[in-house]
Amino acid sequence: MNNHFFVVTGGPGAGKTSLITELARRGFHTVPESGRTIIREEMASCGAALPWADRMAYAERMLERDLSAYSAAQALSDPVIFDRGIPDIMGYLTLCGIPVPPHVAATATAARYNARVFLTPYWDEIFTQDTERTQTRTEAEATCAVMRETYIALGYKITELPCTDIVSRADFVSAQLAL
């Protein structure tokens, strides 16, 4: 287990990336979400590994990227904060009604993060859609619920982040990391 690896998870549009950006600004090591990068690359190249096209190919690309980022972060000794973790891929597949392949489950079980996982709850006031985030509010709420269930099933403890401004959320995470 990598006790200094922390995950921020939840549904889309709940402030994860804004929080990660603020934590990076404060000097924390952070790892961006792979999903958005893959969507941008696939859209630019007219590829099909997209959540609205080939969901399994999209999941496999996320697994590859997330495992690579996880391995690269091994060289760091200070806290590393991930914008989503490998278990999020299991949650994504579950949400899509796609059976989780054994190799994905095995990777999520083997590549462990700190037992405390930060969950950004669905927050209607900040939820927005864009060309990469096409989920509806209902889908965003469902995603948050599935991520919570997925991490709990893997033995993680959920720390729900308060619905407050980014600076206060970053203060909350910083204080939790100091415990």
PyMOL commands that place a pseudoatom at each C-alpha (Angstrom):
pseudoatom trace, name=CA, resn=MET, resi=1, chain=A, elem=C, hetatm=0, pos=[0.000, 0.000, 0.000]
pseudoatom trace, name=CA, resn=ASN, resi=2, chain=A, elem=C, hetatm=0, pos=[1.129, 3.530, -0.692]
pseudoatom trace, name=CA, resn=ASN, resi=3, chain=A, elem=C, hetatm=0, pos=[0.004, 5.444, 2.369]
pseudoatom trace, name=CA, resn=HIS, resi=4, chain=A, elem=C, hetatm=0, pos=[1.102, 8.729, 0.823]
pseudoatom trace, name=CA, resn=PHE, resi=5, chain=A, elem=C, hetatm=0, pos=[-1.128, 8.251, -2.255]
pseudoatom trace, name=CA, resn=PHE, resi=6, chain=A, elem=C, hetatm=0, pos=[-4.514, 9.947, -1.825]
pseudoatom trace, name=CA, resn=VAL, resi=7, chain=A, elem=C, hetatm=0, pos=[-7.484, 9.791, -4.195]
pseudoatom trace, name=CA, resn=VAL, resi=8, chain=A, elem=C, hetatm=0, pos=[-10.127, 12.430, -4.838]
pseudoatom trace, name=CA, resn=THR, resi=9, chain=A, elem=C, hetatm=0, pos=[-13.143, 10.790, -6.466]
pseudoatom trace, name=CA, resn=GLY, resi=10, chain=A, elem=C, hetatm=0, pos=[-16.837, 11.438, -7.044]
pseudoatom trace, name=CA, resn=GLY, resi=11, chain=A, elem=C, hetatm=0, pos=[-19.156, 12.271, -9.875]
pseudoatom trace, name=CA, resn=PRO, resi=12, chain=A, elem=C, hetatm=0, pos=[-18.448, 14.621, -12.748]
pseudoatom trace, name=CA, resn=GLY, resi=13, chain=A, elem=C, hetatm=0, pos=[-18.781, 18.345, -12.160]
pseudoatom trace, name=CA, resn=ALA, resi=14, chain=A, elem=C, hetatm=0, pos=[-18.332, 18.134, -8.381]
pseudoatom trace, name=CA, resn=GLY, resi=15, chain=A, elem=C, hetatm=0, pos=[-15.116, 20.181, -8.162]
pseudoatom trace, name=CA, resn=LYS, resi=16, chain=A, elem=C, hetatm=0, pos=[-12.436, 17.468, -8.182]
pseudoatom trace, name=CA, resn=THR, resi=17, chain=A, elem=C, hetatm=0, pos=[-10.197, 19.062, -10.793]
pseudoatom trace, name=CA, resn=SER, resi=18, chain=A, elem=C, hetatm=0, pos=[-10.560, 22.548, -9.295]
pseudoatom trace, name=CA, resn=LEU, resi=19, chain=A, elem=C, hetatm=0, pos=[-9.536, 21.128, -5.924]
pseudoatom trace, name=CA, resn=ILE, resi=20, chain=A, elem=C, hetatm=0, pos=[-6.562, 19.269, -7.440]
pseudoatom trace, name=CA, resn=THR, resi=21, chain=A, elem=C, hetatm=0, pos=[-5.480, 22.496, -9.178]
pseudoatom trace, name=CA, resn=GLU, resi=22, chain=A, elem=C, hetatm=0, pos=[-5.605, 24.403, -5.873]
pseudoatom trace, name=CA, resn=LEU, resi=23, chain=A, elem=C, hetatm=0, pos=[-3.678, 21.676, -4.053]
pseudoatom trace, name=CA, resn=ALA, resi=24, chain=A, elem=C, hetatm=0, pos=[-1.016, 21.726, -6.793]
pseudoatom trace, name=CA, resn=ARG, resi=25, chain=A, elem=C, hetatm=0, pos=[-0.792, 25.506, -6.430]
pseudoatom trace, name=CA, resn=ARG, resi=26, chain=A, elem=C, hetatm=0, pos=[-0.065, 24.902, -2.743]
pseudoatom trace, name=CA, resn=GLY, resi=27, chain=A, elem=C, hetatm=0, pos=[2.848, 22.636, -3.604]
pseudoatom trace, name=CA, resn=PHE, resi=28, chain=A, elem=C, hetatm=0, pos=[1.310, 19.178, -3.345]
pseudoatom trace, name=CA, resn=HIS, resi=29, chain=A, elem=C, hetatm=0, pos=[2.252, 16.542, -5.898]
pseudoatom trace, name=CA, resn=THR, resi=30, chain=A, elem=C, hetatm=0, pos=[-0.864, 15.912, -7.977]
pseudoatom trace, name=CA, resn=VAL, resi=31, chain=A, elem=C, hetatm=0, pos=[-1.840, 13.545, -10.763]
pseudoatom trace, name=CA, resn=PRO, resi=32, chain=A, elem=C, hetatm=0, pos=[-4.480, 14.744, -13.244]
pseudoatom trace, name=CA, resn=GLU, resi=33, chain=A, elem=C, hetatm=0, pos=[-7.486, 12.691, -14.289]
pseudoatom trace, name=CA, resn=SER, resi=34, chain=A, elem=C, hetatm=0, pos=[-6.648, 10.484, -17.283]
pseudoatom trace, name=CA, resn=GLY, resi=35, chain=A, elem=C, hetatm=0, pos=[-10.205, 10.372, -18.650]
pseudoatom trace, name=CA, resn=ARG, resi=36, chain=A, elem=C, hetatm=0, pos=[-10.332, 13.969, -19.881]
pseudoatom trace, name=CA, resn=THR, resi=37, chain=A, elem=C, hetatm=0, pos=[-6.920, 13.662, -21.538]
pseudoatom trace, name=CA, resn=ILE, resi=38, chain=A, elem=C, hetatm=0, pos=[-8.014, 10.502, -23.348]
pseudoatom trace, name=CA, resn=ILE, resi=39, chain=A, elem=C, hetatm=0, pos=[-11.249, 12.167, -24.486]
pseudoatom trace, name=CA, resn=ARG, resi=40, chain=A, elem=C, hetatm=0, pos=[-9.302, 15.144, -25.889]
pseudoatom trace, name=CA, resn=GLU, resi=41, chain=A, elem=C, hetatm=0, pos=[-6.843, 12.863, -27.690]
pseudoatom trace, name=CA, resn=GLU, resi=42, chain=A, elem=C, hetatm=0, pos=[-9.553, 10.616, -29.109]
pseudoatom trace, name=CA, resn=MET, resi=43, chain=A, elem=C, hetatm=0, pos=[-11.652, 13.575, -30.278]
pseudoatom trace, name=CA, resn=ALA, resi=44, chain=A, elem=C, hetatm=0, pos=[-8.608, 15.157, -31.943]
pseudoatom trace, name=CA, resn=SER, resi=45, chain=A, elem=C, hetatm=0, pos=[-7.712, 11.927, -33.737]
pseudoatom trace, name=CA, resn=CYS, resi=46, chain=A, elem=C, hetatm=0, pos=[-11.311, 10.837, -34.467]
pseudoatom trace, name=CA, resn=GLY, resi=47, chain=A, elem=C, hetatm=0, pos=[-10.672, 7.784, -32.281]
pseudoatom trace, name=CA, resn=ALA, resi=48, chain=A, elem=C, hetatm=0, pos=[-13.360, 5.601, -30.737]
pseudoatom trace, name=CA, resn=ALA, resi=49, chain=A, elem=C, hetatm=0, pos=[-11.985, 5.068, -27.197]
pseudoatom trace, name=CA, resn=LEU, resi=50, chain=A, elem=C, hetatm=0, pos=[-14.629, 7.427, -25.821]
pseudoatom trace, name=CA, resn=PRO, resi=51, chain=A, elem=C, hetatm=0, pos=[-17.230, 6.990, -23.081]
pseudoatom trace, name=CA, resn=TRP, resi=52, chain=A, elem=C, hetatm=0, pos=[-20.012, 7.502, -25.648]
pseudoatom trace, name=CA, resn=ALA, resi=53, chain=A, elem=C, hetatm=0, pos=[-18.465, 5.218, -28.276]
pseudoatom trace, name=CA, resn=ASP, resi=54, chain=A, elem=C, hetatm=0, pos=[-16.255, 2.274, -27.225]
pseudoatom trace, name=CA, resn=ARG, resi=55, chain=A, elem=C, hetatm=0, pos=[-16.554, 2.216, -23.445]
pseudoatom trace, name=CA, resn=MET, resi=56, chain=A, elem=C, hetatm=0, pos=[-14.320, -0.808, -22.922]
pseudoatom trace, name=CA, resn=ALA, resi=57, chain=A, elem=C, hetatm=0, pos=[-11.535, 0.692, -25.049]
pseudoatom trace, name=CA, resn=TYR, resi=58, chain=A, elem=C, hetatm=0, pos=[-11.898, 3.916, -23.048]
pseudoatom trace, name=CA, resn=ALA, resi=59, chain=A, elem=C, hetatm=0, pos=[-11.630, 1.952, -19.771]
pseudoatom trace, name=CA, resn=GLU, resi=60, chain=A, elem=C, hetatm=0, pos=[-8.543, 0.084, -21.010]
pseudoatom trace, name=CA, resn=ARG, resi=61, chain=A, elem=C, hetatm=0, pos=[-6.873, 3.380, -21.984]
pseudoatom trace, name=CA, resn=MET, resi=62, chain=A, elem=C, hetatm=0, pos=[-7.659, 4.801, -18.531]
pseudoatom trace, name=CA, resn=LEU, resi=63, chain=A, elem=C, hetatm=0, pos=[-6.211, 1.698, -16.869]
pseudoatom trace, name=CA, resn=GLU, resi=64, chain=A, elem=C, hetatm=0, pos=[-3.017, 1.992, -18.894]
pseudoatom trace, name=CA, resn=ARG, resi=65, chain=A, elem=C, hetatm=0, pos=[-2.621, 5.701, -18.085]
pseudoatom trace, name=CA, resn=ASP, resi=66, chain=A, elem=C, hetatm=0, pos=[-3.583, 5.389, -14.427]
pseudoatom trace, name=CA, resn=LEU, resi=67, chain=A, elem=C, hetatm=0, pos=[-1.228, 2.470, -13.840]
pseudoatom trace, name=CA, resn=SER, resi=68, chain=A, elem=C, hetatm=0, pos=[1.587, 4.390, -15.498]
pseudoatom trace, name=CA, resn=ALA, resi=69, chain=A, elem=C, hetatm=0, pos=[0.902, 7.448, -13.322]
pseudoatom trace, name=CA, resn=TYR, resi=70, chain=A, elem=C, hetatm=0, pos=[0.712, 5.249, -10.218]
pseudoatom trace, name=CA, resn=SER, resi=71, chain=A, elem=C, hetatm=0, pos=[4.082, 3.670, -11.064]
pseudoatom trace, name=CA, resn=ALA, resi=72, chain=A, elem=C, hetatm=0, pos=[5.708, 7.032, -11.785]
pseudoatom trace, name=CA, resn=ALA, resi=73, chain=A, elem=C, hetatm=0, pos=[4.471, 8.420, -8.447]
pseudoatom trace, name=CA, resn=GLN, resi=74, chain=A, elem=C, hetatm=0, pos=[6.326, 5.633, -6.594]
pseudoatom trace, name=CA, resn=ALA, resi=75, chain=A, elem=C, hetatm=0, pos=[9.445, 7.795, -6.778]
pseudoatom trace, name=CA, resn=LEU, resi=76, chain=A, elem=C, hetatm=0, pos=[7.782, 10.502, -4.647]
pseudoatom trace, name=CA, resn=SER, resi=77, chain=A, elem=C, hetatm=0, pos=[7.841, 10.373, -0.849]
pseudoatom trace, name=CA, resn=ASP, resi=78, chain=A, elem=C, hetatm=0, pos=[5.580, 13.325, -0.037]
pseudoatom trace, name=CA, resn=PRO, resi=79, chain=A, elem=C, hetatm=0, pos=[1.788, 13.071, -0.365]
pseudoatom trace, name=CA, resn=VAL, resi=80, chain=A, elem=C, hetatm=0, pos=[0.553, 12.521, -3.919]
pseudoatom trace, name=CA, resn=ILE, resi=81, chain=A, elem=C, hetatm=0, pos=[-3.053, 13.436, -4.702]
pseudoatom trace, name=CA, resn=PHE, resi=82, chain=A, elem=C, hetatm=0, pos=[-4.728, 11.675, -7.609]
pseudoatom trace, name=CA, resn=ASP, resi=83, chain=A, elem=C, hetatm=0, pos=[-7.683, 13.097, -9.530]
pseudoatom trace, name=CA, resn=ARG, resi=84, chain=A, elem=C, hetatm=0, pos=[-9.452, 9.707, -9.571]
pseudoatom trace, name=CA, resn=GLY, resi=85, chain=A, elem=C, hetatm=0, pos=[-7.780, 6.374, -8.934]
pseudoatom trace, name=CA, resn=ILE, resi=86, chain=A, elem=C, hetatm=0, pos=[-7.693, 2.961, -10.562]
pseudoatom trace, name=CA, resn=PRO, resi=87, chain=A, elem=C, hetatm=0, pos=[-10.852, 1.838, -8.677]
pseudoatom trace, name=CA, resn=ASP, resi=88, chain=A, elem=C, hetatm=0, pos=[-12.727, 4.590, -10.533]
pseudoatom trace, name=CA, resn=ILE, resi=89, chain=A, elem=C, hetatm=0, pos=[-12.381, 2.434, -13.657]
pseudoatom trace, name=CA, resn=MET, resi=90, chain=A, elem=C, hetatm=0, pos=[-14.269, -0.342, -11.896]
pseudoatom trace, name=CA, resn=GLY, resi=91, chain=A, elem=C, hetatm=0, pos=[-16.924, 2.180, -10.902]
pseudoatom trace, name=CA, resn=TYR, resi=92, chain=A, elem=C, hetatm=0, pos=[-17.155, 3.472, -14.461]
pseudoatom trace, name=CA, resn=LEU, resi=93, chain=A, elem=C, hetatm=0, pos=[-17.631, -0.027, -15.886]
pseudoatom trace, name=CA, resn=THR, resi=94, chain=A, elem=C, hetatm=0, pos=[-20.216, -0.876, -13.220]
pseudoatom trace, name=CA, resn=LEU, resi=95, chain=A, elem=C, hetatm=0, pos=[-22.108, 2.318, -14.001]
pseudoatom trace, name=CA, resn=CYS, resi=96, chain=A, elem=C, hetatm=0, pos=[-22.115, 1.369, -17.689]
pseudoatom trace, name=CA, resn=GLY, resi=97, chain=A, elem=C, hetatm=0, pos=[-23.396, -2.128, -16.938]
pseudoatom trace, name=CA, resn=ILE, resi=98, chain=A, elem=C, hetatm=0, pos=[-20.181, -3.678, -18.267]
pseudoatom trace, name=CA, resn=PRO, resi=99, chain=A, elem=C, hetatm=0, pos=[-18.718, -6.600, -16.295]
pseudoatom trace, name=CA, resn=VAL, resi=100, chain=A, elem=C, hetatm=0, pos=[-15.410, -5.630, -14.695]
pseudoatom trace, name=CA, resn=PRO, resi=101, chain=A, elem=C, hetatm=0, pos=[-12.696, -7.758, -16.346]
pseudoatom trace, name=CA, resn=PRO, resi=102, chain=A, elem=C, hetatm=0, pos=[-10.562, -9.778, -13.900]
pseudoatom trace, name=CA, resn=HIS, resi=103, chain=A, elem=C, hetatm=0, pos=[-7.380, -7.870, -14.825]
pseudoatom trace, name=CA, resn=VAL, resi=104, chain=A, elem=C, hetatm=0, pos=[-9.021, -4.529, -13.976]
pseudoatom trace, name=CA, resn=ALA, resi=105, chain=A, elem=C, hetatm=0, pos=[-10.263, -5.828, -10.613]
pseudoatom trace, name=CA, resn=ALA, resi=106, chain=A, elem=C, hetatm=0, pos=[-6.855, -7.372, -9.872]
pseudoatom trace, name=CA, resn=THR, resi=107, chain=A, elem=C, hetatm=0, pos=[-5.071, -4.110, -10.666]
pseudoatom trace, name=CA, resn=ALA, resi=108, chain=A, elem=C, hetatm=0, pos=[-7.458, -2.091, -8.486]
pseudoatom trace, name=CA, resn=THR, resi=109, chain=A, elem=C, hetatm=0, pos=[-6.860, -4.551, -5.655]
pseudoatom trace, name=CA, resn=ALA, resi=110, chain=A, elem=C, hetatm=0, pos=[-3.058, -4.605, -6.035]
pseudoatom trace, name=CA, resn=ALA, resi=111, chain=A, elem=C, hetatm=0, pos=[-2.400, -0.892, -6.666]
pseudoatom trace, name=CA, resn=ARG, resi=112, chain=A, elem=C, hetatm=0, pos=[-3.533, 0.452, -3.301]
pseudoatom trace, name=CA, resn=TYR, resi=113, chain=A, elem=C, hetatm=0, pos=[-3.872, 4.042, -2.168]
pseudoatom trace, name=CA, resn=ASN, resi=114, chain=A, elem=C, hetatm=0, pos=[-4.184, 5.483, 1.324]
pseudoatom trace, name=CA, resn=ALA, resi=115, chain=A, elem=C, hetatm=0, pos=[-7.215, 3.982, 3.082]
pseudoatom trace, name=CA, resn=ARG, resi=116, chain=A, elem=C, hetatm=0, pos=[-8.785, 7.466, 3.272]
pseudoatom trace, name=CA, resn=VAL, resi=117, chain=A, elem=C, hetatm=0, pos=[-10.410, 8.449, -0.017]
pseudoatom trace, name=CA, resn=PHE, resi=118, chain=A, elem=C, hetatm=0, pos=[-11.807, 11.948, -0.514]
pseudoatom trace, name=CA, resn=LEU, resi=119, chain=A, elem=C, hetatm=0, pos=[-15.238, 12.030, -2.152]
pseudoatom trace, name=CA, resn=THR, resi=120, chain=A, elem=C, hetatm=0, pos=[-16.621, 15.146, -3.800]
pseudoatom trace, name=CA, resn=PRO, resi=121, chain=A, elem=C, hetatm=0, pos=[-20.388, 14.758, -3.426]
pseudoatom trace, name=CA, resn=TYR, resi=122, chain=A, elem=C, hetatm=0, pos=[-22.777, 15.774, -6.177]
pseudoatom trace, name=CA, resn=TRP, resi=123, chain=A, elem=C, hetatm=0, pos=[-23.351, 19.513, -5.800]
pseudoatom trace, name=CA, resn=ASP, resi=124, chain=A, elem=C, hetatm=0, pos=[-26.059, 20.972, -8.001]
pseudoatom trace, name=CA, resn=GLU, resi=125, chain=A, elem=C, hetatm=0, pos=[-24.856, 24.581, -7.607]
pseudoatom trace, name=CA, resn=ILE, resi=126, chain=A, elem=C, hetatm=0, pos=[-21.535, 23.900, -9.356]
pseudoatom trace, name=CA, resn=PHE, resi=127, chain=A, elem=C, hetatm=0, pos=[-22.477, 21.095, -11.761]
pseudoatom trace, name=CA, resn=THR, resi=128, chain=A, elem=C, hetatm=0, pos=[-21.863, 21.987, -15.409]
pseudoatom trace, name=CA, resn=GLN, resi=129, chain=A, elem=C, hetatm=0, pos=[-21.584, 20.104, -18.672]
pseudoatom trace, name=CA, resn=ASP, resi=130, chain=A, elem=C, hetatm=0, pos=[-19.110, 20.653, -21.504]
pseudoatom trace, name=CA, resn=THR, resi=131, chain=A, elem=C, hetatm=0, pos=[-17.836, 18.843, -24.601]
pseudoatom trace, name=CA, resn=GLU, resi=132, chain=A, elem=C, hetatm=0, pos=[-15.933, 16.335, -22.464]
pseudoatom trace, name=CA, resn=ARG, resi=133, chain=A, elem=C, hetatm=0, pos=[-18.397, 16.115, -19.562]
pseudoatom trace, name=CA, resn=THR, resi=134, chain=A, elem=C, hetatm=0, pos=[-21.663, 15.133, -21.188]
pseudoatom trace, name=CA, resn=GLN, resi=135, chain=A, elem=C, hetatm=0, pos=[-23.319, 13.406, -18.223]
pseudoatom trace, name=CA, resn=THR, resi=136, chain=A, elem=C, hetatm=0, pos=[-26.676, 14.649, -16.954]
pseudoatom trace, name=CA, resn=ARG, resi=137, chain=A, elem=C, hetatm=0, pos=[-27.277, 15.647, -13.350]
pseudoatom trace, name=CA, resn=THR, resi=138, chain=A, elem=C, hetatm=0, pos=[-28.899, 12.250, -12.712]
pseudoatom trace, name=CA, resn=GLU, resi=139, chain=A, elem=C, hetatm=0, pos=[-25.866, 10.469, -14.186]
pseudoatom trace, name=CA, resn=ALA, resi=140, chain=A, elem=C, hetatm=0, pos=[-23.518, 12.627, -12.097]
pseudoatom trace, name=CA, resn=GLU, resi=141, chain=A, elem=C, hetatm=0, pos=[-25.378, 11.694, -8.896]
pseudoatom trace, name=CA, resn=ALA, resi=142, chain=A, elem=C, hetatm=0, pos=[-25.334, 8.013, -9.888]
pseudoatom trace, name=CA, resn=THR, resi=143, chain=A, elem=C, hetatm=0, pos=[-21.600, 8.199, -10.628]
pseudoatom trace, name=CA, resn=CYS, resi=144, chain=A, elem=C, hetatm=0, pos=[-20.912, 9.624, -7.177]
pseudoatom trace, name=CA, resn=ALA, resi=145, chain=A, elem=C, hetatm=0, pos=[-22.916, 6.811, -5.557]
pseudoatom trace, name=CA, resn=VAL, resi=146, chain=A, elem=C, hetatm=0, pos=[-21.125, 4.107, -7.579]
pseudoatom trace, name=CA, resn=MET, resi=147, chain=A, elem=C, hetatm=0, pos=[-17.687, 5.529, -6.769]
pseudoatom trace, name=CA, resn=ARG, resi=148, chain=A, elem=C, hetatm=0, pos=[-18.549, 5.552, -3.064]
pseudoatom trace, name=CA, resn=GLU, resi=149, chain=A, elem=C, hetatm=0, pos=[-19.746, 1.927, -3.244]
pseudoatom trace, name=CA, resn=THR, resi=150, chain=A, elem=C, hetatm=0, pos=[-16.735, 0.805, -5.295]
pseudoatom trace, name=CA, resn=TYR, resi=151, chain=A, elem=C, hetatm=0, pos=[-14.149, 2.252, -2.929]
pseudoatom trace, name=CA, resn=ILE, resi=152, chain=A, elem=C, hetatm=0, pos=[-15.980, 0.957, 0.168]
pseudoatom trace, name=CA, resn=ALA, resi=153, chain=A, elem=C, hetatm=0, pos=[-16.174, -2.535, -1.383]
pseudoatom trace, name=CA, resn=LEU, resi=154, chain=A, elem=C, hetatm=0, pos=[-12.378, -2.396, -1.846]
pseudoatom trace, name=CA, resn=GLY, resi=155, chain=A, elem=C, hetatm=0, pos=[-11.883, -1.560, 1.831]
pseudoatom trace, name=CA, resn=TYR, resi=156, chain=A, elem=C, hetatm=0, pos=[-11.366, 2.194, 1.619]
pseudoatom trace, name=CA, resn=LYS, resi=157, chain=A, elem=C, hetatm=0, pos=[-12.825, 4.703, 4.062]
pseudoatom trace, name=CA, resn=ILE, resi=158, chain=A, elem=C, hetatm=0, pos=[-14.696, 7.622, 2.526]
pseudoatom trace, name=CA, resn=THR, resi=159, chain=A, elem=C, hetatm=0, pos=[-14.128, 11.179, 3.708]
pseudoatom trace, name=CA, resn=GLU, resi=160, chain=A, elem=C, hetatm=0, pos=[-16.805, 13.326, 2.099]
pseudoatom trace, name=CA, resn=LEU, resi=161, chain=A, elem=C, hetatm=0, pos=[-15.629, 16.809, 1.210]
pseudoatom trace, name=CA, resn=PRO, resi=162, chain=A, elem=C, hetatm=0, pos=[-17.736, 19.763, 2.310]
pseudoatom trace, name=CA, resn=CYS, resi=163, chain=A, elem=C, hetatm=0, pos=[-19.739, 21.666, -0.299]
pseudoatom trace, name=CA, resn=THR, resi=164, chain=A, elem=C, hetatm=0, pos=[-17.830, 24.900, 0.047]
pseudoatom trace, name=CA, resn=ASP, resi=165, chain=A, elem=C, hetatm=0, pos=[-15.433, 27.072, -1.933]
pseudoatom trace, name=CA, resn=ILE, resi=166, chain=A, elem=C, hetatm=0, pos=[-12.226, 25.580, -3.363]
pseudoatom trace, name=CA, resn=VAL, resi=167, chain=A, elem=C, hetatm=0, pos=[-9.907, 27.304, -0.869]
pseudoatom trace, name=CA, resn=SER, resi=168, chain=A, elem=C, hetatm=0, pos=[-11.893, 25.925, 2.082]
pseudoatom trace, name=CA, resn=ARG, resi=169, chain=A, elem=C, hetatm=0, pos=[-12.006, 22.464, 0.482]
pseudoatom trace, name=CA, resn=ALA, resi=170, chain=A, elem=C, hetatm=0, pos=[-8.231, 22.570, -0.027]
pseudoatom trace, name=CA, resn=ASP, resi=171, chain=A, elem=C, hetatm=0, pos=[-7.796, 23.680, 3.600]
pseudoatom trace, name=CA, resn=PHE, resi=172, chain=A, elem=C, hetatm=0, pos=[-9.939, 20.688, 4.663]
pseudoatom trace, name=CA, resn=VAL, resi=173, chain=A, elem=C, hetatm=0, pos=[-7.871, 18.209, 2.604]
pseudoatom trace, name=CA, resn=SER, resi=174, chain=A, elem=C, hetatm=0, pos=[-4.588, 19.741, 3.816]
pseudoatom trace, name=CA, resn=ALA, resi=175, chain=A, elem=C, hetatm=0, pos=[-5.723, 19.390, 7.426]
pseudoatom trace, name=CA, resn=GLN, resi=176, chain=A, elem=C, hetatm=0, pos=[-6.754, 15.758, 6.840]
pseudoatom trace, name=CA, resn=LEU, resi=177, chain=A, elem=C, hetatm=0, pos=[-3.364, 14.944, 5.305]
pseudoatom trace, name=CA, resn=ALA, resi=178, chain=A, elem=C, hetatm=0, pos=[-1.658, 16.354, 8.402]
pseudoatom trace, name=CA, resn=LEU, resi=179, chain=A, elem=C, hetatm=0, pos=[-3.516, 13.901, 10.709]
for i in range(1, 179): cmd.bond("trace and resi %d" % i, "trace and resi %d" % (i + 1))
show_as sticks, trace
zoom trace
